[in-house]
Amino acid sequence: MSKRLAPTMTALQCFEAAARHLSFTRAAEELHLTQSAVSKQVAQLEEMLHHHLFLRIRRRLQLTPAGSLYLAEVNKILIQIDMSSRYVLTYGQQTEVLKVATQPSFGVRWLIPHLKGFGREHPNIHLDIRNEMEPFMLLQGSADVVFFFGRGTWPGATCVELFREQVVPVCAPELLDGGRLESAEALADWVLLQSTSRPEAWHEWFLEQGLQSANSYQGPRFDTFYMALSAAQSGCGVALVPRYLAERELREGSLVIPWEHAMASNGAHYLAFAEHAAEVPKVRALVAWIQAQLAAGHHA
């Protein structure tokens, strides 16, 4: 394996400061180094990269094309290091980070509300929650707990079923114009808002009622149910979404169900963690918390 090109942090800081000020002297003042020390660090960097990073013109510095390109990359590195360092400052000495991955709409509408109080109960567990569409993050080691929708089988993982769902059509009340649909077939002529993750949903919803629709695969397509809900609220068409995601809008009246037929989804919502992490205290704490929420009837 070839040796990595790994310049020192001091060299990167000297280069960035010199490039920002276009002066070794001012960079040295900022970094509390001598001018010769900054110049030497940059020279060593140029030797490593086999490119001149600066032109010296009339005792002034000017970035070369290679220098400008490298500056953009170095800035990304320094910003990331700064962010990571500030991130660590938010933790207490006894804090453990619990990395959680969730699908976007589920995270916004179900998971986050159900985590209320977890921090008070477990002050030493810092939740790091991010959006992910698939549970592969678990196997890569970049998540401790994953929430996903599917069949509940994932090699190397323990999957705990949370709840099943039903999908219903929803739309803005003005699309009904104060009336009622005479049949589900009438929806076939509407703009059907599609979900990327469930491309067969409309076809199966019509089929379950003994209907065929030539338009069941047509219509604007959205990556998340949350976006489809927003489009439905805006009057863009009718969305077929898990009912639990739309409960708030249905209660408030900003969305209505134009035809009362709920279809059971072909799958369930699961919580998953690596088999070897079953006894890890922070993982057990979150699993127990979620199960307590469900036992208390907070499934939707």
Contacts in CASP RR format, 6 or more apart in sequence:
PFRMAT RR
TARGET T0000
AUTHOR 0000-0000-0000
METHOD contacts of the structure
MODEL  1
MSKRLAPTMTALQCFEAAARHLSFTRAAEELHLTQSAVSKQVAQLEEMLH
HHLFLRIRRRLQLTPAGSLYLAEVNKILIQIDMSSRYVLTYGQQTEVLKV
ATQPSFGVRWLIPHLKGFGREHPNIHLDIRNEMEPFMLLQGSADVVFFFG
RGTWPGATCVELFREQVVPVCAPELLDGGRLESAEALADWVLLQSTSRPE
AWHEWFLEQGLQSANSYQGPRFDTFYMALSAAQSGCGVALVPRYLAEREL
REGSLVIPWEHAMASNGAHYLAFAEHAAEVPKVRALVAWIQAQLAAGHHA
5 48 0 8 1.000
5 49 0 8 1.000
7 44 0 8 1.000
7 45 0 8 1.000
7 48 0 8 1.000
8 41 0 8 1.000
9 81 0 8 1.000
10 41 0 8 1.000
11 41 0 8 1.000
11 42 0 8 1.000
11 44 0 8 1.000
11 45 0 8 1.000
12 45 0 8 1.000
12 74 0 8 1.000
12 77 0 8 1.000
12 78 0 8 1.000
13 31 0 8 1.000
13 78 0 8 1.000
14 27 0 8 1.000
14 31 0 8 1.000
14 33 0 8 1.000
14 37 0 8 1.000
14 38 0 8 1.000
14 41 0 8 1.000
14 42 0 8 1.000
14 45 0 8 1.000
15 41 0 8 1.000
15 42 0 8 1.000
15 45 0 8 1.000
15 53 0 8 1.000
15 70 0 8 1.000
15 71 0 8 1.000
15 74 0 8 1.000
16 71 0 8 1.000
16 74 0 8 1.000
16 75 0 8 1.000
16 78 0 8 1.000
17 26 0 8 1.000
17 27 0 8 1.000
17 30 0 8 1.000
17 31 0 8 1.000
17 38 0 8 1.000
18 24 0 8 1.000
18 27 0 8 1.000
18 38 0 8 1.000
18 42 0 8 1.000
18 54 0 8 1.000
18 61 0 8 1.000
19 53 0 8 1.000
19 54 0 8 1.000
19 63 0 8 1.000
19 67 0 8 1.000
19 71 0 8 1.000
20 27 0 8 1.000
21 27 0 8 1.000
21 30 0 8 1.000
22 60 0 8 1.000
22 61 0 8 1.000
22 62 0 8 1.000
22 63 0 8 1.000
23 60 0 8 1.000
23 61 0 8 1.000
24 35 0 8 1.000
24 38 0 8 1.000
24 39 0 8 1.000
24 42 0 8 1.000
24 61 0 8 1.000
25 35 0 8 1.000
27 38 0 8 1.000
28 34 0 8 1.000
28 35 0 8 1.000
28 37 0 8 1.000
28 38 0 8 1.000
31 38 0 8 1.000
42 53 0 8 1.000
42 54 0 8 1.000
45 53 0 8 1.000
46 52 0 8 1.000
46 53 0 8 1.000
49 66 0 8 1.000
49 70 0 8 1.000
51 64 0 8 1.000
51 66 0 8 1.000
51 67 0 8 1.000
51 70 0 8 1.000
52 64 0 8 1.000
52 66 0 8 1.000
52 67 0 8 1.000
53 63 0 8 1.000
53 64 0 8 1.000
53 66 0 8 1.000
53 67 0 8 1.000
53 70 0 8 1.000
54 61 0 8 1.000
54 62 0 8 1.000
54 63 0 8 1.000
54 64 0 8 1.000
54 67 0 8 1.000
55 61 0 8 1.000
55 62 0 8 1.000
55 63 0 8 1.000
55 64 0 8 1.000
63 71 0 8 1.000
90 126 0 8 1.000
91 97 0 8 1.000
91 126 0 8 1.000
92 124 0 8 1.000
94 124 0 8 1.000
95 124 0 8 1.000
95 125 0 8 1.000
95 126 0 8 1.000
96 124 0 8 1.000
96 125 0 8 1.000
96 126 0 8 1.000
96 281 0 8 1.000
96 282 0 8 1.000
97 126 0 8 1.000
97 128 0 8 1.000
98 125 0 8 1.000
98 126 0 8 1.000
98 127 0 8 1.000
98 128 0 8 1.000
98 144 0 8 1.000
98 145 0 8 1.000
98 282 0 8 1.000
98 283 0 8 1.000
98 285 0 8 1.000
98 286 0 8 1.000
99 128 0 8 1.000
99 130 0 8 1.000
99 142 0 8 1.000
99 143 0 8 1.000
99 144 0 8 1.000
99 145 0 8 1.000
100 111 0 8 1.000
100 127 0 8 1.000
100 128 0 8 1.000
100 129 0 8 1.000
100 130 0 8 1.000
100 143 0 8 1.000
100 144 0 8 1.000
100 145 0 8 1.000
100 146 0 8 1.000
100 147 0 8 1.000
100 286 0 8 1.000
101 129 0 8 1.000
101 130 0 8 1.000
101 131 0 8 1.000
101 132 0 8 1.000
101 135 0 8 1.000
101 137 0 8 1.000
101 138 0 8 1.000
101 142 0 8 1.000
101 143 0 8 1.000
101 145 0 8 1.000
101 146 0 8 1.000
101 147 0 8 1.000
102 111 0 8 1.000
102 129 0 8 1.000
102 130 0 8 1.000
102 131 0 8 1.000
102 132 0 8 1.000
102 146 0 8 1.000
102 147 0 8 1.000
102 148 0 8 1.000
103 131 0 8 1.000
103 132 0 8 1.000
103 133 0 8 1.000
103 147 0 8 1.000
103 148 0 8 1.000
103 149 0 8 1.000
103 197 0 8 1.000
103 224 0 8 1.000
104 131 0 8 1.000
104 133 0 8 1.000
104 223 0 8 1.000
104 224 0 8 1.000
104 226 0 8 1.000
105 224 0 8 1.000
105 225 0 8 1.000
105 226 0 8 1.000
105 229 0 8 1.000
105 245 0 8 1.000
106 147 0 8 1.000
106 149 0 8 1.000
106 245 0 8 1.000
106 269 0 8 1.000
107 129 0 8 1.000
107 131 0 8 1.000
107 147 0 8 1.000
108 226 0 8 1.000
109 226 0 8 1.000
109 244 0 8 1.000
109 245 0 8 1.000
109 248 0 8 1.000
110 244 0 8 1.000
110 245 0 8 1.000
110 269 0 8 1.000
110 300 0 8 1.000
111 129 0 8 1.000
111 147 0 8 1.000
112 129 0 8 1.000
114 290 0 8 1.000
114 293 0 8 1.000
114 298 0 8 1.000
115 127 0 8 1.000
115 289 0 8 1.000
118 125 0 8 1.000
118 127 0 8 1.000
118 286 0 8 1.000
118 289 0 8 1.000
119 125 0 8 1.000
119 127 0 8 1.000
121 289 0 8 1.000
122 282 0 8 1.000
122 285 0 8 1.000
122 289 0 8 1.000
125 282 0 8 1.000
125 285 0 8 1.000
125 286 0 8 1.000
130 143 0 8 1.000
132 143 0 8 1.000
132 146 0 8 1.000
133 197 0 8 1.000
134 148 0 8 1.000
135 146 0 8 1.000
135 148 0 8 1.000
135 154 0 8 1.000
135 157 0 8 1.000
135 272 0 8 1.000
137 143 0 8 1.000
137 146 0 8 1.000
138 144 0 8 1.000
138 145 0 8 1.000
138 146 0 8 1.000
138 154 0 8 1.000
138 157 0 8 1.000
138 272 0 8 1.000
138 273 0 8 1.000
138 274 0 8 1.000
139 154 0 8 1.000
139 155 0 8 1.000
139 156 0 8 1.000
139 157 0 8 1.000
139 274 0 8 1.000
141 274 0 8 1.000
144 273 0 8 1.000
144 274 0 8 1.000
144 277 0 8 1.000
144 280 0 8 1.000
144 282 0 8 1.000
144 283 0 8 1.000
145 271 0 8 1.000
145 272 0 8 1.000
145 273 0 8 1.000
145 283 0 8 1.000
145 286 0 8 1.000
145 287 0 8 1.000
146 157 0 8 1.000
146 271 0 8 1.000
146 272 0 8 1.000
146 273 0 8 1.000
147 162 0 8 1.000
147 269 0 8 1.000
147 270 0 8 1.000
147 271 0 8 1.000
147 272 0 8 1.000
148 269 0 8 1.000
148 270 0 8 1.000
148 272 0 8 1.000
149 197 0 8 1.000
149 265 0 8 1.000
149 267 0 8 1.000
149 268 0 8 1.000
149 269 0 8 1.000
149 270 0 8 1.000
150 267 0 8 1.000
150 268 0 8 1.000
150 269 0 8 1.000
150 270 0 8 1.000
151 267 0 8 1.000
152 159 0 8 1.000
152 161 0 8 1.000
152 267 0 8 1.000
152 268 0 8 1.000
152 270 0 8 1.000
152 272 0 8 1.000
153 159 0 8 1.000
154 272 0 8 1.000
156 274 0 8 1.000
156 275 0 8 1.000
157 272 0 8 1.000
157 273 0 8 1.000
157 274 0 8 1.000
157 275 0 8 1.000
158 272 0 8 1.000
158 273 0 8 1.000
158 274 0 8 1.000
158 275 0 8 1.000
158 278 0 8 1.000
159 270 0 8 1.000
159 271 0 8 1.000
159 272 0 8 1.000
160 270 0 8 1.000
160 271 0 8 1.000
160 272 0 8 1.000
160 287 0 8 1.000
160 291 0 8 1.000
161 268 0 8 1.000
161 269 0 8 1.000
161 270 0 8 1.000
162 268 0 8 1.000
162 269 0 8 1.000
162 270 0 8 1.000
162 271 0 8 1.000
162 290 0 8 1.000
162 294 0 8 1.000
162 299 0 8 1.000
163 268 0 8 1.000
163 269 0 8 1.000
163 294 0 8 1.000
163 299 0 8 1.000
163 300 0 8 1.000
164 264 0 8 1.000
164 265 0 8 1.000
164 267 0 8 1.000
164 268 0 8 1.000
164 269 0 8 1.000
165 242 0 8 1.000
165 243 0 8 1.000
165 244 0 8 1.000
165 264 0 8 1.000
165 265 0 8 1.000
165 268 0 8 1.000
165 269 0 8 1.000
166 242 0 8 1.000
166 243 0 8 1.000
166 262 0 8 1.000
166 263 0 8 1.000
166 264 0 8 1.000
166 265 0 8 1.000
167 198 0 8 1.000
167 201 0 8 1.000
167 205 0 8 1.000
167 240 0 8 1.000
167 241 0 8 1.000
167 242 0 8 1.000
167 243 0 8 1.000
167 262 0 8 1.000
167 263 0 8 1.000
167 265 0 8 1.000
168 240 0 8 1.000
168 241 0 8 1.000
168 243 0 8 1.000
168 246 0 8 1.000
168 257 0 8 1.000
168 260 0 8 1.000
168 261 0 8 1.000
168 262 0 8 1.000
168 263 0 8 1.000
169 187 0 8 1.000
169 205 0 8 1.000
169 238 0 8 1.000
169 239 0 8 1.000
169 240 0 8 1.000
169 257 0 8 1.000
169 258 0 8 1.000
169 259 0 8 1.000
169 261 0 8 1.000
170 229 0 8 1.000
170 232 0 8 1.000
170 238 0 8 1.000
170 239 0 8 1.000
170 240 0 8 1.000
170 241 0 8 1.000
170 246 0 8 1.000
170 249 0 8 1.000
170 250 0 8 1.000
170 255 0 8 1.000
170 256 0 8 1.000
170 257 0 8 1.000
170 258 0 8 1.000
171 190 0 8 1.000
171 232 0 8 1.000
171 235 0 8 1.000
171 237 0 8 1.000
171 238 0 8 1.000
171 239 0 8 1.000
171 255 0 8 1.000
171 256 0 8 1.000
171 258 0 8 1.000
172 232 0 8 1.000
172 233 0 8 1.000
172 234 0 8 1.000
172 235 0 8 1.000
172 237 0 8 1.000
172 254 0 8 1.000
172 255 0 8 1.000
172 256 0 8 1.000
173 253 0 8 1.000
173 254 0 8 1.000
173 255 0 8 1.000
173 256 0 8 1.000
174 235 0 8 1.000
175 190 0 8 1.000
175 235 0 8 1.000
175 237 0 8 1.000
175 238 0 8 1.000
175 258 0 8 1.000
176 256 0 8 1.000
176 258 0 8 1.000
181 187 0 8 1.000
181 258 0 8 1.000
181 259 0 8 1.000
183 259 0 8 1.000
184 206 0 8 1.000
184 209 0 8 1.000
184 211 0 8 1.000
184 259 0 8 1.000
184 261 0 8 1.000
185 206 0 8 1.000
185 211 0 8 1.000
185 213 0 8 1.000
186 259 0 8 1.000
187 238 0 8 1.000
187 258 0 8 1.000
187 259 0 8 1.000
188 206 0 8 1.000
188 211 0 8 1.000
188 213 0 8 1.000
188 214 0 8 1.000
188 215 0 8 1.000
188 216 0 8 1.000
189 215 0 8 1.000
190 237 0 8 1.000
190 238 0 8 1.000
191 219 0 8 1.000
191 220 0 8 1.000
191 236 0 8 1.000
191 237 0 8 1.000
191 238 0 8 1.000
192 202 0 8 1.000
192 215 0 8 1.000
192 216 0 8 1.000
192 218 0 8 1.000
192 219 0 8 1.000
192 237 0 8 1.000
192 238 0 8 1.000
192 240 0 8 1.000
193 219 0 8 1.000
193 220 0 8 1.000
193 222 0 8 1.000
193 228 0 8 1.000
193 231 0 8 1.000
193 232 0 8 1.000
193 236 0 8 1.000
193 237 0 8 1.000
193 238 0 8 1.000
193 239 0 8 1.000
193 240 0 8 1.000
194 201 0 8 1.000
194 202 0 8 1.000
194 217 0 8 1.000
194 218 0 8 1.000
194 219 0 8 1.000
194 220 0 8 1.000
194 221 0 8 1.000
194 222 0 8 1.000
194 228 0 8 1.000
195 201 0 8 1.000
195 221 0 8 1.000
195 222 0 8 1.000
195 224 0 8 1.000
195 225 0 8 1.000
195 228 0 8 1.000
195 239 0 8 1.000
195 240 0 8 1.000
195 241 0 8 1.000
196 221 0 8 1.000
196 222 0 8 1.000
196 223 0 8 1.000
197 223 0 8 1.000
197 224 0 8 1.000
197 225 0 8 1.000
198 240 0 8 1.000
199 217 0 8 1.000
201 240 0 8 1.000
202 213 0 8 1.000
202 216 0 8 1.000
202 217 0 8 1.000
202 240 0 8 1.000
203 213 0 8 1.000
203 216 0 8 1.000
203 217 0 8 1.000
204 263 0 8 1.000
204 266 0 8 1.000
205 216 0 8 1.000
205 240 0 8 1.000
205 261 0 8 1.000
205 263 0 8 1.000
206 212 0 8 1.000
206 213 0 8 1.000
206 216 0 8 1.000
208 261 0 8 1.000
208 263 0 8 1.000
209 261 0 8 1.000
220 231 0 8 1.000
220 236 0 8 1.000
222 228 0 8 1.000
222 231 0 8 1.000
225 239 0 8 1.000
225 241 0 8 1.000
225 242 0 8 1.000
225 245 0 8 1.000
226 245 0 8 1.000
228 239 0 8 1.000
228 241 0 8 1.000
229 239 0 8 1.000
229 241 0 8 1.000
229 245 0 8 1.000
229 246 0 8 1.000
229 249 0 8 1.000
229 255 0 8 1.000
231 237 0 8 1.000
231 239 0 8 1.000
232 238 0 8 1.000
232 239 0 8 1.000
232 241 0 8 1.000
232 255 0 8 1.000
233 249 0 8 1.000
233 254 0 8 1.000
233 255 0 8 1.000
238 258 0 8 1.000
242 265 0 8 1.000
243 250 0 8 1.000
243 262 0 8 1.000
243 300 0 8 1.000
244 299 0 8 1.000
244 300 0 8 1.000
246 255 0 8 1.000
247 300 0 8 1.000
249 255 0 8 1.000
250 256 0 8 1.000
250 257 0 8 1.000
271 287 0 8 1.000
271 290 0 8 1.000
273 283 0 8 1.000
273 287 0 8 1.000
277 283 0 8 1.000
278 284 0 8 1.000
END
